Amino acid sequence: MPVVIPTLQSSPLLFARLAALVLSCVAFSLAVHGAQLGHGTGDWCIFCWSFSFAGTLLVLLVELFGLQARAPVSWRNFPITFASYAALLCLSASIIFPLYFLKGYSSTYSSRDYRIAVAVFSCLATLAYICEVSISKARPGEVAGYMATAPGLLKVCETFVACVIFVFISDPVSYDDHAALKWCLAVYCICFIISAAIIVLCVGECTGCLPFPFARFLSAYALLAVLMYATATVIWPIYKFDSRYGGHTRRTSGCSQTVGLCYWDKLVAVSILTALNFILYLADLFYSARLVF
């Protein structure tokens, strides 16, 4: 059976990429032109949109000129991997931008309309990238790259969620209070590094160079990650929200005046994201085990 590689011959895929290209371009153009983003978070949002735009443009140019065979990466894996990260980046910008630049914003400022438009186009760009991933993912019976399968897409989500966790626990640092919290940090780091390495191996088409069966390694790693994240899912809330361990049982009154997320909100977000990654690794274990058995 021939290998299926989505190309520009697929009209729905082409339309999805063009829509993502235009919408992400409009989002960061409006943000730079008139949104007046003075907070450092605005730079992150602009990076999300501009990076997504640049990567999509690169993919379109490579396929337009038929350079897939000359690309230094696996073209079965790279486009959908990038689209998945772009969807998550635009999604994060669509959530962060209103929190920092629309929450409690006075209607007297001239940049209000620009900011509203930026938020709308960011959400539309997110939907466009989600459509691209949905079109590009492997269908039953197709022979496609690993990153186009459910376990591959889960790896992308796992690494992205871990990156968000890193941001929340490092600003301010919230893992130095107890040794158990440092174990949680170790869980996040170890699982992130291994998952990222798997993605790099797949995109670089280097899995055949491993001295052991790749599918069995994926299953063993998914089981290990589930067990590690299960401990972190329990430990983090106990040591951060139980007063017996110096935790904060209630949201402080100052959080309502804080722009964006306050310290307590970030602790809650880490707990939720840890549980989310536990669920993602559990699903990863299920799909990876199916590949072996």
N, C-alpha and C positions, 0 to 999 in steps of 0.2 A: 504494500500500500504506500503511495507517495506521501512524503512529508508535507503537511499543510502549513504554508507560511502566508499569513494575510498580507496582501499588497494593495497598491492603489487601484487594482482592477476591481476590488470590492467597493462598490459605490457607497453603501452605508458606512463602511469604515472610513472612506475618504471624507464623507460629509461630517462625520463625528470629529475627525482630526482637524478639518478646516474650521468647524465651529469652535473647537477648543482653542485653536490658534487665534482666531479673531477675538473671542471673548476674554481670554487671558491678556491679550494685547490691550484691549480697551480698559480692562481693570487696572493694570499698572500705569497706563497712560493717564487715565483720569486721576489716579492717586498721586502721580508726580506733578500733574499740571495744576490742579486746583484744590486738592483735599487738605493741604496744609498739615501734613503729618509730622508733628514735632517730636513725638514719643519714639523711642528706639524700637518699639514693637512694630511701628509702621514700616521700618526698614525690612523686618522679617517678612511682612505681608507682601511688600513689593518684590522681595527676592522670590517668594513662592510663585507669584504670577509671572515674573520675567523669566525665571528658570524654566517653568512649564512651557512658556511661549518659545524660548530658544530651543529646547529639546524637541518639541513638536515640529518646529521648522526644520530642524536637522533630519528628523525621521522622514518628513515629506520630501526633502531634497534628495536624500539617499534613494528613496524608492522612485522618485521622478526620473532620476538619471540611471537607475538600475545598478546601483553600486553595492547592493547587499552582499555579493560574493567577496568584495574587496574590503568590507568592513572588518575591523579587528575584533568583532564580537559576534556572538551567535545571533543571527537575525530572527531565529525562531523565538528567542527569549528576550532580546533587548527592547523592542518596541512596547510589548505589553508590560514589561517590568517598569519602564519609564512612565507609561501611561498610568500605571497603578500608583506610583509615587507622586505623580503630578496630581492625580485625583485627591490623594490624601493631603498634599501640600495646599491645594486650593480649598479643600474642606477645612483645614486648620485655619487658613486665612479668613474663610467665611465665618468662622466662629469667633476668632480672636479680634478681628477688625471691629465688629459692632460692640464688643465688650469694652474696648479701649477708646473708640472714636465716635460711637453713637450713643452709648449709655449715658443718660443724663445730659445730653448735648442740647444747648440752647438754640432755638430757632432763629436767633438774631444774627448768627454768624453766616457769612456768605458761602463758606465751604460746606455747609450742611448738605446741600443738594448733591455736591460732588461725592461726598462720603456715602450718601444713600445709594447713588448710582454705582459706586465702586462695590458696595456690598452686594447689590443685585447682580452685577456682572460676574463677581466672584462666585456666587452661588450657581449661576448659569454655566460658568466654566467648569465647575465641579461636576455638574450633571453631564456635560459634554464628555469629560474624561471618563466618567463612570460608564457612559454609553460605549465609548471606545473599548474599554476593558471588557464589557459584556459581549461586544461583537468579536473581539480577538481571542477570547478564552476558548479552550479546547472543547469541542462537542463530543458526545459519545461516539466512539468508533474512529475518531480522528487520531492520527499520529502527529503530535505536536511537541514543542519544547516543554521542559518541566515547568518553567515559569508560567506557562499558559494553563496549567492544571490547577486544581483547587489547592493542593499543598504548596505550590509555588506562590500563588496569590496570598495564601495565609502567611508565608514567610515575609512577604512585603509588609503586610499589616503588623506582624509581630515586631519587626525591626522599627517601624515607624512609631508604634505605641511606646516602645522602649525609649526612643529618642525623646518623646514628649515627657516621659517619666523623668529622664535625666534632667530636663529643663526645670521641672517643678521641684525636684529634690535638691537642686544646686543653687537655687535663687529664692530664698536663702538656703544654706546647707541645713538639711533636716535629717541626716542619717548618722550624726556623730554622738547622739545621746546615749545609745546602748549598743552593745556588741551585736544584739539580734538585728538591729536596723542595718548594721554593716553587712550582715549576712544577706539582707534583702538587696542591698546595693550589689553584692557579689552575684546574686541571682540575675539581676537585671543586666549586669555587664557580661557575664558568661554566656547567657542565652542570646544576647544581642550579637556578640562577636561571632558565635558559631552560626547563627542564622544569616548574618551578613556574609560570612565566608561561603556558605552554601549558595547564596545568590550570586556572588562573584564567580564561583566555580561554574555555575550553570550559564551565566551570561558569557563567560569566557570559554565555555565548552571544554572545561578541563576535568570533568568528573571521571572520564575514562583513565586519567592518570593516577587515580587513587589506588592504594594497595589493598582495598577491601571493597566488597559490593556496596555500591552507593545506596541502593534501596534499603538494605538492611541497616546501614548507618543512619539513614533518615528515621527509620522506625525506632532504633535505640535512642537516638538523640531526642526525638519527640517524647518518648517515655520519660527520659531524664528531665526534660524541660517541664513536663507536667508535674512531676514530683517536686521540683524545685519551686516552681511558681505556686504550687499548693501551699507550701510552707510560708512563702512571702505573703500570700493572700490572707493568711491568718495572722502572721506576726505583725505586719505593718499597722493594721487598725488597733491591735491590742496595745502596742507601745506608743501610739500617737493619740488615741482617744480614751484610754483608760487612765483615770486620775491616779491609780495606784502606781503607775509607771511614769508619772509626770506628764501624762497626756492632757490634751485640751478637750474637755467633754462638750463644750458649747462654742458656737461661733461668737467671736468677740464683737462688741458693739461698733468698733472702729471699721469693721469690714464693710459696712454699708456706705461709708464715705470714701472707700478706697477705689481708685480707678482700676478696672480689670479685676484680677483675682488677688485676694489677700492671702496671708500665710495659711490660715485655717482652710480656706477654699482649696489651696494647692495640696494640702494634706488629704483632703477628701478626694480630690481629683486623682492623686496617686493611688489611693485605695481602690477607686473605681477602675482605673486603668490597669492596675495589677490583676484585678479579678477578670477584666476583659482579656488580658493576655493569657491568663490561665485557660479561659474558654477557647481562645484561638489555638493554643497549643494542644488542648484536648481534641479539638476538631482535626488538627494537623496529625495527631497520633492516629485517629480513626482512618483518615485517608492514606497515611503512610503505611499503616498496617495492611490495608487493602492491596497496596502495590506489591507487598511481599507475599501475602497469603492468598 
